[in-house]
Structures are given as structure tokens and as C-alpha cells.
Amino acid sequence: MGPNKAIGCNVKECRYHAKTDDYCALDHIHVSKTKEKADVERDTECASFEKE
């Protein structure tokens, strides 16, 4: 999988990290909330993450 330059990512532990650049290799990702109401960045996460 090559880098998707529309999705930046620096989580190298993820199966979908592009490896050659700080991008995701997926065509799209799913973002979800970590609490009932998201107010700040830390209240969300990339739900497409899979440990390498």
C-alpha cells in the first residue's frame, strides 16, 4: 500500500502507516469519539488503527 497524501499520519505502529512517509495507506479512515461529546482533539481517535 502506498501513501495516501490526503491522510497524514505519524503513527508508525499502525498496520496502515505508509512506512516511507508520514501518511496513511488506506483510501479512507473512520474517526470516532472517545467520549459522549467531543470538545477537543483528544476526544477523537482514528478507529481504523490496527496494531502492526
CNS distance restraints for C-alpha pairs under 8 A (distance, minus, plus):
assign (resid   1 and name CA) (resid  16 and name CA) 7.87 0.50 0.50
assign (resid   1 and name CA) (resid  18 and name CA) 6.78 0.50 0.50
assign (resid   1 and name CA) (resid  25 and name CA) 5.46 0.50 0.50
assign (resid   1 and name CA) (resid  26 and name CA) 7.56 0.50 0.50
assign (resid   2 and name CA) (resid  18 and name CA) 5.79 0.50 0.50
assign (resid   2 and name CA) (resid  25 and name CA) 5.37 0.50 0.50
assign (resid   3 and name CA) (resid  17 and name CA) 7.85 0.50 0.50
assign (resid   3 and name CA) (resid  18 and name CA) 4.87 0.50 0.50
assign (resid   3 and name CA) (resid  20 and name CA) 7.74 0.50 0.50
assign (resid   3 and name CA) (resid  21 and name CA) 6.91 0.50 0.50
assign (resid   3 and name CA) (resid  23 and name CA) 5.40 0.50 0.50
assign (resid   3 and name CA) (resid  24 and name CA) 5.75 0.50 0.50
assign (resid   3 and name CA) (resid  25 and name CA) 4.58 0.50 0.50
assign (resid   3 and name CA) (resid  26 and name CA) 7.82 0.50 0.50
assign (resid   4 and name CA) (resid   8 and name CA) 7.76 0.50 0.50
assign (resid   4 and name CA) (resid  18 and name CA) 7.83 0.50 0.50
assign (resid   4 and name CA) (resid  23 and name CA) 6.05 0.50 0.50
assign (resid   4 and name CA) (resid  24 and name CA) 5.66 0.50 0.50
assign (resid   4 and name CA) (resid  25 and name CA) 5.19 0.50 0.50
assign (resid   4 and name CA) (resid  26 and name CA) 6.62 0.50 0.50
assign (resid   4 and name CA) (resid  27 and name CA) 6.70 0.50 0.50
assign (resid   5 and name CA) (resid  23 and name CA) 6.17 0.50 0.50
assign (resid   5 and name CA) (resid  24 and name CA) 7.68 0.50 0.50
assign (resid   6 and name CA) (resid  23 and name CA) 7.93 0.50 0.50
assign (resid   7 and name CA) (resid  23 and name CA) 5.72 0.50 0.50
assign (resid   7 and name CA) (resid  24 and name CA) 5.55 0.50 0.50
assign (resid   7 and name CA) (resid  28 and name CA) 7.89 0.50 0.50
assign (resid   8 and name CA) (resid  22 and name CA) 5.95 0.50 0.50
assign (resid   8 and name CA) (resid  23 and name CA) 4.21 0.50 0.50
assign (resid   8 and name CA) (resid  24 and name CA) 6.02 0.50 0.50
assign (resid   9 and name CA) (resid  17 and name CA) 6.88 0.50 0.50
assign (resid   9 and name CA) (resid  22 and name CA) 5.09 0.50 0.50
assign (resid   9 and name CA) (resid  23 and name CA) 4.53 0.50 0.50
assign (resid   9 and name CA) (resid  24 and name CA) 5.50 0.50 0.50
assign (resid  10 and name CA) (resid  17 and name CA) 7.52 0.50 0.50
assign (resid  10 and name CA) (resid  22 and name CA) 4.98 0.50 0.50
assign (resid  10 and name CA) (resid  23 and name CA) 6.81 0.50 0.50
assign (resid  11 and name CA) (resid  17 and name CA) 6.65 0.50 0.50
assign (resid  11 and name CA) (resid  22 and name CA) 7.93 0.50 0.50
assign (resid  12 and name CA) (resid  17 and name CA) 5.69 0.50 0.50
assign (resid  12 and name CA) (resid  19 and name CA) 7.01 0.50 0.50
assign (resid  13 and name CA) (resid  17 and name CA) 7.45 0.50 0.50
assign (resid  13 and name CA) (resid  51 and name CA) 5.96 0.50 0.50
assign (resid  13 and name CA) (resid  52 and name CA) 5.66 0.50 0.50
assign (resid  14 and name CA) (resid  49 and name CA) 5.85 0.50 0.50
assign (resid  14 and name CA) (resid  50 and name CA) 5.38 0.50 0.50
assign (resid  14 and name CA) (resid  51 and name CA) 4.86 0.50 0.50
assign (resid  14 and name CA) (resid  52 and name CA) 5.13 0.50 0.50
assign (resid  15 and name CA) (resid  49 and name CA) 7.30 0.50 0.50
assign (resid  15 and name CA) (resid  50 and name CA) 5.49 0.50 0.50
assign (resid  15 and name CA) (resid  51 and name CA) 5.62 0.50 0.50
assign (resid  15 and name CA) (resid  52 and name CA) 4.17 0.50 0.50
assign (resid  16 and name CA) (resid  24 and name CA) 5.77 0.50 0.50
assign (resid  16 and name CA) (resid  25 and name CA) 5.33 0.50 0.50
assign (resid  16 and name CA) (resid  26 and name CA) 6.37 0.50 0.50
assign (resid  16 and name CA) (resid  49 and name CA) 7.37 0.50 0.50
assign (resid  16 and name CA) (resid  50 and name CA) 7.33 0.50 0.50
assign (resid  16 and name CA) (resid  52 and name CA) 7.94 0.50 0.50
assign (resid  17 and name CA) (resid  22 and name CA) 7.19 0.50 0.50
assign (resid  17 and name CA) (resid  23 and name CA) 6.17 0.50 0.50
assign (resid  17 and name CA) (resid  24 and name CA) 4.78 0.50 0.50
assign (resid  17 and name CA) (resid  25 and name CA) 5.85 0.50 0.50
assign (resid  18 and name CA) (resid  22 and name CA) 6.67 0.50 0.50
assign (resid  18 and name CA) (resid  23 and name CA) 5.47 0.50 0.50
assign (resid  18 and name CA) (resid  24 and name CA) 5.32 0.50 0.50
assign (resid  18 and name CA) (resid  25 and name CA) 4.95 0.50 0.50
assign (resid  19 and name CA) (resid  23 and name CA) 7.90 0.50 0.50
assign (resid  29 and name CA) (resid  46 and name CA) 6.97 0.50 0.50
assign (resid  29 and name CA) (resid  47 and name CA) 7.34 0.50 0.50
assign (resid  29 and name CA) (resid  48 and name CA) 5.57 0.50 0.50
assign (resid  30 and name CA) (resid  46 and name CA) 6.01 0.50 0.50
assign (resid  30 and name CA) (resid  47 and name CA) 5.27 0.50 0.50
assign (resid  30 and name CA) (resid  48 and name CA) 5.52 0.50 0.50
assign (resid  31 and name CA) (resid  44 and name CA) 6.77 0.50 0.50
assign (resid  31 and name CA) (resid  45 and name CA) 5.64 0.50 0.50
assign (resid  31 and name CA) (resid  46 and name CA) 4.61 0.50 0.50
assign (resid  31 and name CA) (resid  47 and name CA) 5.33 0.50 0.50
assign (resid  31 and name CA) (resid  48 and name CA) 7.41 0.50 0.50
assign (resid  32 and name CA) (resid  44 and name CA) 5.58 0.50 0.50
assign (resid  32 and name CA) (resid  45 and name CA) 5.57 0.50 0.50
assign (resid  32 and name CA) (resid  46 and name CA) 6.48 0.50 0.50
assign (resid  32 and name CA) (resid  47 and name CA) 5.94 0.50 0.50
assign (resid  33 and name CA) (resid  37 and name CA) 7.38 0.50 0.50
assign (resid  33 and name CA) (resid  38 and name CA) 6.17 0.50 0.50
assign (resid  33 and name CA) (resid  43 and name CA) 5.71 0.50 0.50
assign (resid  33 and name CA) (resid  44 and name CA) 4.33 0.50 0.50
assign (resid  33 and name CA) (resid  45 and name CA) 6.34 0.50 0.50
assign (resid  34 and name CA) (resid  38 and name CA) 7.52 0.50 0.50
assign (resid  34 and name CA) (resid  42 and name CA) 7.99 0.50 0.50
assign (resid  34 and name CA) (resid  43 and name CA) 5.11 0.50 0.50
assign (resid  34 and name CA) (resid  44 and name CA) 5.42 0.50 0.50
assign (resid  34 and name CA) (resid  45 and name CA) 6.83 0.50 0.50
assign (resid  35 and name CA) (resid  43 and name CA) 6.17 0.50 0.50
assign (resid  35 and name CA) (resid  44 and name CA) 7.94 0.50 0.50
assign (resid  37 and name CA) (resid  43 and name CA) 7.79 0.50 0.50
assign (resid  38 and name CA) (resid  43 and name CA) 5.02 0.50 0.50
assign (resid  38 and name CA) (resid  44 and name CA) 6.67 0.50 0.50
assign (resid  39 and name CA) (resid  43 and name CA) 6.53 0.50 0.50
assign (resid  40 and name CA) (resid  44 and name CA) 7.70 0.50 0.50
